[in-house]
Amino acid sequence: MQDQSNTAAERTTLERWQTEEAAVRRRLDKNEGIIPPELAQQHDGIALLRAILDGELPPPPIGRVADYVLIDVDHGRAVFQGTPKFDYYSPIGSVHGGWIATLLDSCVACAVMSTLPGGKGFTTLEFKMNFVHKLTDRTGPVRASGYIVHAGARVATAEGRLVDAAGRLYAHCSTTCLILDSNGTAKPSP
């Protein structure tokens, strides 16, 4: 009986995820692009990410290329969803780690971005991945959730997890990012 309730819970989660992804994809600007520098000066990271999620700003091209979308964002947290496809396979018969890393990098980077005030940017200093289970085209949708660990004036760190609708962990990561002024320079040490 326990297995049936877990399966029912997984189906419910899967249906919710698919509904949420379809709603986001309907809202997305059909064009792709990057955030205009003048908007990055005027608006904080969370406002810019919400504008992408609401279809007010175009999503970045990587989402189309790797077929994933931003599903949810809040201060210090970002969630992306994608579905592994055979097109992403490596020669060993599972989804290439680069697709997984791209999804996880997006969630942790956007978790960092969501904490930044207007006029600030960031760049990745370090990105560490751990693969736990293989992903295949039969896995179904997966979610990459990134959470801020530390948001300082010069450095931010975040962690991310990639799970399926049953909650099975496939990979996890951590990142360290350098916070930059809008002109691309790091804040000097005191």
C-alpha positions as YAML, in Angstrom:
chain: A
units: angstrom
residues:
- id: 1
  name: MET
  ca: [0.00, 0.00, 0.00]
- id: 2
  name: GLN
  ca: [2.87, 2.38, 0.73]
- id: 3
  name: ASP
  ca: [4.22, 1.99, -2.81]
- id: 4
  name: GLN
  ca: [0.84, 2.97, -4.31]
- id: 5
  name: SER
  ca: [0.62, 6.15, -2.22]
- id: 6
  name: ASN
  ca: [4.18, 7.08, -3.21]
- id: 7
  name: THR
  ca: [3.32, 6.48, -6.85]
- id: 8
  name: ALA
  ca: [0.15, 8.57, -6.50]
- id: 9
  name: ALA
  ca: [2.11, 11.36, -4.82]
- id: 10
  name: GLU
  ca: [4.72, 11.22, -7.57]
- id: 11
  name: ARG
  ca: [2.01, 11.41, -10.25]
- id: 12
  name: THR
  ca: [0.44, 14.39, -8.49]
- id: 13
  name: THR
  ca: [3.81, 16.16, -8.30]
- id: 14
  name: LEU
  ca: [4.55, 15.34, -11.94]
- id: 15
  name: GLU
  ca: [1.17, 16.70, -13.06]
- id: 16
  name: ARG
  ca: [1.71, 19.88, -11.02]
- id: 17
  name: TRP
  ca: [5.20, 20.33, -12.48]
- id: 18
  name: GLN
  ca: [3.95, 19.87, -16.05]
- id: 19
  name: THR
  ca: [1.10, 22.33, -15.47]
- id: 20
  name: GLU
  ca: [3.47, 24.92, -13.99]
- id: 21
  name: GLU
  ca: [5.96, 24.53, -16.85]
- id: 22
  name: ALA
  ca: [3.22, 24.89, -19.47]
- id: 23
  name: ALA
  ca: [1.98, 28.08, -17.77]
- id: 24
  name: VAL
  ca: [5.50, 29.55, -17.69]
- id: 25
  name: ARG
  ca: [6.14, 28.68, -21.34]
- id: 26
  name: ARG
  ca: [2.87, 30.41, -22.35]
- id: 27
  name: ARG
  ca: [3.97, 33.59, -20.53]
- id: 28
  name: LEU
  ca: [7.52, 33.68, -21.85]
- id: 29
  name: ASP
  ca: [8.47, 36.29, -24.38]
- id: 30
  name: LYS
  ca: [8.90, 34.39, -27.65]
- id: 31
  name: ASN
  ca: [12.09, 36.32, -28.35]
- id: 32
  name: GLU
  ca: [15.37, 35.58, -26.63]
- id: 33
  name: GLY
  ca: [17.87, 38.02, -25.32]
- id: 34
  name: ILE
  ca: [19.93, 39.32, -22.49]
- id: 35
  name: ILE
  ca: [19.03, 41.87, -19.86]
- id: 36
  name: PRO
  ca: [19.76, 45.36, -21.22]
- id: 37
  name: PRO
  ca: [22.55, 47.03, -19.19]
- id: 38
  name: GLU
  ca: [20.40, 50.08, -18.43]
- id: 39
  name: LEU
  ca: [17.76, 47.85, -16.80]
- id: 40
  name: ALA
  ca: [20.44, 46.01, -14.80]
- id: 41
  name: GLN
  ca: [21.52, 49.41, -13.48]
- id: 42
  name: GLN
  ca: [18.02, 50.40, -12.43]
- id: 43
  name: HIS
  ca: [16.54, 47.15, -11.08]
- id: 44
  name: ASP
  ca: [17.63, 44.58, -8.55]
- id: 45
  name: GLY
  ca: [18.25, 40.97, -9.53]
- id: 46
  name: ILE
  ca: [14.98, 39.60, -8.17]
- id: 47
  name: ALA
  ca: [12.95, 42.16, -10.16]
- id: 48
  name: LEU
  ca: [14.80, 41.26, -13.37]
- id: 49
  name: LEU
  ca: [14.31, 37.52, -12.85]
- id: 50
  name: ARG
  ca: [10.62, 38.01, -12.07]
- id: 51
  name: ALA
  ca: [10.27, 40.09, -15.25]
- id: 52
  name: ILE
  ca: [11.69, 37.15, -17.25]
- id: 53
  name: LEU
  ca: [9.38, 34.71, -15.45]
- id: 54
  name: ASP
  ca: [6.37, 36.97, -16.12]
- id: 55
  name: GLY
  ca: [7.23, 37.36, -19.81]
- id: 56
  name: GLU
  ca: [8.12, 41.07, -19.49]
- id: 57
  name: LEU
  ca: [11.76, 40.45, -20.45]
- id: 58
  name: PRO
  ca: [12.96, 37.83, -22.92]
- id: 59
  name: PRO
  ca: [14.48, 34.63, -21.57]
- id: 60
  name: PRO
  ca: [18.15, 33.95, -22.35]
- id: 61
  name: PRO
  ca: [18.93, 31.78, -25.40]
- id: 62
  name: ILE
  ca: [20.42, 28.97, -23.28]
- id: 63
  name: GLY
  ca: [16.91, 28.02, -22.16]
- id: 64
  name: ARG
  ca: [15.90, 27.27, -25.75]
- id: 65
  name: VAL
  ca: [19.15, 25.50, -26.59]
- id: 66
  name: ALA
  ca: [18.99, 23.24, -23.51]
- id: 67
  name: ASP
  ca: [15.16, 23.26, -23.36]
- id: 68
  name: TYR
  ca: [14.62, 24.35, -19.76]
- id: 69
  name: VAL
  ca: [12.80, 27.23, -18.09]
- id: 70
  name: LEU
  ca: [12.84, 29.28, -14.93]
- id: 71
  name: ILE
  ca: [9.87, 28.01, -12.92]
- id: 72
  name: ASP
  ca: [10.07, 30.03, -9.71]
- id: 73
  name: VAL
  ca: [12.24, 32.67, -8.10]
- id: 74
  name: ASP
  ca: [12.35, 34.36, -4.72]
- id: 75
  name: HIS
  ca: [15.03, 36.21, -2.78]
- id: 76
  name: GLY
  ca: [17.94, 33.77, -2.51]
- id: 77
  name: ARG
  ca: [16.20, 30.95, -4.41]
- id: 78
  name: ALA
  ca: [15.68, 29.96, -8.05]
- id: 79
  name: VAL
  ca: [14.08, 26.87, -9.59]
- id: 80
  name: PHE
  ca: [14.50, 25.65, -13.18]
- id: 81
  name: GLN
  ca: [12.78, 22.73, -14.89]
- id: 82
  name: GLY
  ca: [13.77, 20.65, -17.89]
- id: 83
  name: THR
  ca: [13.12, 17.22, -19.31]
- id: 84
  name: PRO
  ca: [16.09, 15.06, -20.34]
- id: 85
  name: LYS
  ca: [16.00, 13.95, -23.98]
- id: 86
  name: PHE
  ca: [17.86, 11.41, -26.06]
- id: 87
  name: ASP
  ca: [19.41, 14.39, -27.90]
- id: 88
  name: TYR
  ca: [21.42, 15.09, -24.73]
- id: 89
  name: TYR
  ca: [22.96, 11.62, -24.46]
- id: 90
  name: SER
  ca: [26.67, 11.01, -24.14]
- id: 91
  name: PRO
  ca: [28.28, 7.94, -25.76]
- id: 92
  name: ILE
  ca: [27.78, 5.89, -22.57]
- id: 93
  name: GLY
  ca: [23.97, 5.89, -22.85]
- id: 94
  name: SER
  ca: [22.79, 8.53, -20.41]
- id: 95
  name: VAL
  ca: [22.26, 12.29, -20.37]
- id: 96
  name: HIS
  ca: [25.55, 14.15, -20.73]
- id: 97
  name: GLY
  ca: [26.80, 15.77, -17.54]
- id: 98
  name: GLY
  ca: [27.06, 19.09, -19.35]
- id: 99
  name: TRP
  ca: [23.26, 19.35, -19.62]
- id: 100
  name: ILE
  ca: [22.91, 18.57, -15.92]
- id: 101
  name: ALA
  ca: [25.65, 21.07, -15.04]
- id: 102
  name: THR
  ca: [24.02, 23.76, -17.20]
- id: 103
  name: LEU
  ca: [20.69, 23.32, -15.43]
- id: 104
  name: LEU
  ca: [22.30, 23.40, -11.99]
- id: 105
  name: ASP
  ca: [24.58, 26.33, -12.87]
- id: 106
  name: SER
  ca: [21.50, 28.31, -13.91]
- id: 107
  name: CYS
  ca: [19.67, 27.71, -10.64]
- id: 108
  name: VAL
  ca: [22.61, 28.62, -8.38]
- id: 109
  name: ALA
  ca: [23.61, 31.62, -10.51]
- id: 110
  name: CYS
  ca: [20.05, 32.96, -10.43]
- id: 111
  name: ALA
  ca: [19.85, 32.34, -6.67]
- id: 112
  name: VAL
  ca: [22.88, 34.62, -6.37]
- id: 113
  name: MET
  ca: [21.44, 37.14, -8.85]
- id: 114
  name: SER
  ca: [18.20, 37.30, -6.87]
- id: 115
  name: THR
  ca: [20.09, 38.82, -3.92]
- id: 116
  name: LEU
  ca: [21.86, 41.59, -5.86]
- id: 117
  name: PRO
  ca: [20.84, 45.26, -5.83]
- id: 118
  name: GLY
  ca: [20.59, 47.25, -9.05]
- id: 119
  name: GLY
  ca: [23.95, 48.10, -10.57]
- id: 120
  name: LYS
  ca: [25.56, 44.87, -9.41]
- id: 121
  name: GLY
  ca: [26.49, 41.80, -11.39]
- id: 122
  name: PHE
  ca: [28.50, 38.66, -10.76]
- id: 123
  name: THR
  ca: [30.72, 36.06, -12.32]
- id: 124
  name: THR
  ca: [31.39, 32.48, -11.31]
- id: 125
  name: LEU
  ca: [34.68, 31.85, -9.50]
- id: 126
  name: GLU
  ca: [34.08, 28.17, -8.80]
- id: 127
  name: PHE
  ca: [31.46, 25.56, -9.66]
- id: 128
  name: LYS
  ca: [31.57, 22.06, -8.15]
- id: 129
  name: MET
  ca: [29.32, 19.19, -9.27]
- id: 130
  name: ASN
  ca: [28.48, 15.82, -7.78]
- id: 131
  name: PHE
  ca: [26.60, 13.31, -9.93]
- id: 132
  name: VAL
  ca: [24.60, 10.82, -7.85]
- id: 133
  name: HIS
  ca: [22.42, 8.89, -10.34]
- id: 134
  name: LYS
  ca: [22.33, 8.73, -14.12]
- id: 135
  name: LEU
  ca: [19.65, 10.64, -15.99]
- id: 136
  name: THR
  ca: [17.93, 9.17, -19.06]
- id: 137
  name: ASP
  ca: [15.19, 10.19, -21.45]
- id: 138
  name: ARG
  ca: [12.85, 8.04, -19.32]
- id: 139
  name: THR
  ca: [13.46, 10.04, -16.13]
- id: 140
  name: GLY
  ca: [10.82, 12.64, -16.91]
- id: 141
  name: PRO
  ca: [10.95, 16.28, -15.83]
- id: 142
  name: VAL
  ca: [13.62, 17.30, -13.34]
- id: 143
  name: ARG
  ca: [13.93, 20.39, -11.22]
- id: 144
  name: ALA
  ca: [17.11, 22.21, -10.30]
- id: 145
  name: SER
  ca: [16.65, 24.27, -7.14]
- id: 146
  name: GLY
  ca: [19.33, 26.73, -6.09]
- id: 147
  name: TYR
  ca: [19.60, 28.36, -2.67]
- id: 148
  name: ILE
  ca: [21.88, 31.12, -1.46]
- id: 149
  name: VAL
  ca: [24.26, 30.10, 1.33]
- id: 150
  name: HIS
  ca: [26.11, 33.41, 1.72]
- id: 151
  name: ALA
  ca: [25.43, 36.78, 0.10]
- id: 152
  name: GLY
  ca: [28.27, 39.16, 0.91]
- id: 153
  name: ALA
  ca: [29.42, 42.44, -0.60]
- id: 154
  name: ARG
  ca: [32.22, 40.77, -2.61]
- id: 155
  name: VAL
  ca: [31.44, 37.04, -2.66]
- id: 156
  name: ALA
  ca: [28.27, 34.96, -2.74]
- id: 157
  name: THR
  ca: [27.89, 31.20, -2.45]
- id: 158
  name: ALA
  ca: [24.96, 28.97, -3.33]
- id: 159
  name: GLU
  ca: [24.06, 25.29, -3.48]
- id: 160
  name: GLY
  ca: [21.77, 23.43, -5.85]
- id: 161
  name: ARG
  ca: [20.03, 20.07, -6.15]
- id: 162
  name: LEU
  ca: [18.57, 18.28, -9.17]
- id: 163
  name: VAL
  ca: [15.61, 15.99, -8.37]
- id: 164
  name: ASP
  ca: [12.78, 14.23, -10.19]
- id: 165
  name: ALA
  ca: [9.08, 14.31, -9.26]
- id: 166
  name: ALA
  ca: [9.61, 11.48, -6.77]
- id: 167
  name: GLY
  ca: [12.27, 13.54, -4.99]
- id: 168
  name: ARG
  ca: [15.15, 11.32, -6.14]
- id: 169
  name: LEU
  ca: [18.44, 13.22, -6.13]
- id: 170
  name: TYR
  ca: [20.42, 13.03, -9.39]
- id: 171
  name: ALA
  ca: [23.10, 15.66, -8.80]
- id: 172
  name: HIS
  ca: [24.03, 18.49, -6.48]
- id: 173
  name: CYS
  ca: [26.42, 21.41, -6.75]
- id: 174
  name: SER
  ca: [27.91, 24.44, -5.09]
- id: 175
  name: THR
  ca: [29.13, 27.72, -6.54]
- id: 176
  name: THR
  ca: [31.18, 30.70, -5.46]
- id: 177
  name: CYS
  ca: [30.55, 33.97, -7.29]
- id: 178
  name: LEU
  ca: [32.43, 37.27, -7.34]
- id: 179
  name: ILE
  ca: [30.14, 40.29, -7.00]
- id: 180
  name: LEU
  ca: [30.90, 43.00, -9.56]
- id: 181
  name: ASP
  ca: [29.94, 46.62, -10.03]
- id: 182
  name: SER
  ca: [27.96, 47.32, -13.16]
- id: 183
  name: ASN
  ca: [31.15, 48.25, -15.00]
- id: 184
  name: GLY
  ca: [32.47, 44.71, -14.42]
- id: 185
  name: THR
  ca: [34.91, 45.50, -11.62]
- id: 186
  name: ALA
  ca: [35.06, 43.83, -8.24]
- id: 187
  name: LYS
  ca: [34.64, 45.89, -5.10]
- id: 188
  name: PRO
  ca: [38.11, 46.58, -3.65]
- id: 189
  name: SER
  ca: [39.03, 44.98, -0.35]
- id: 190
  name: PRO
  ca: [38.84, 47.34, 2.66]
...
